[in-house]
């Protein structure tokens, strides 16, 4: 399970890099998907508990990577939407 957590963490880093370098709807969606996967699979390398929600659950240090990933995805969505709205409408001449 440790290996799977490392693979998902690397996928999160790669998708965040892709979204920052080339913000599109696809790259932003990839960041959101890998952020969700990270929260679900980061168990072996979670770190310290920062906020206790229940006696068995809480927010850990590594959960913050997902928050950062979602933030990057939101910025990517906004940048992609701006780019789409700035493009002039193509006109065809016959």
Steps between C-alpha positions, in 0.01 A plus 500: 500500500798732558593468131147595391510811717830604340361444150195717575720770657717508188188513281377796707830682456505425126142613444559820700809574291305438180217727615738780599691476173198463272169576671216330318177342612658156456810578707291662774270198511803272528615696805160468666488124433850441635428722802200286590703183443774639726257555789374144463837326460748701706463284812853360527667841481249733666717672758378664819135574569439875489126508578308221672150452358410173676711276722603296194498768227664835449675730257864407457802676355481315172132587455617857444649388166145439377394847610792649308413282199139618498624859523724444198205344314279801574770735370532277192125508436496880530800544269353258244164680508668838454699369207183366338315829548792704361511307174331689218216328321618360173319631199497322170489680174358343192 
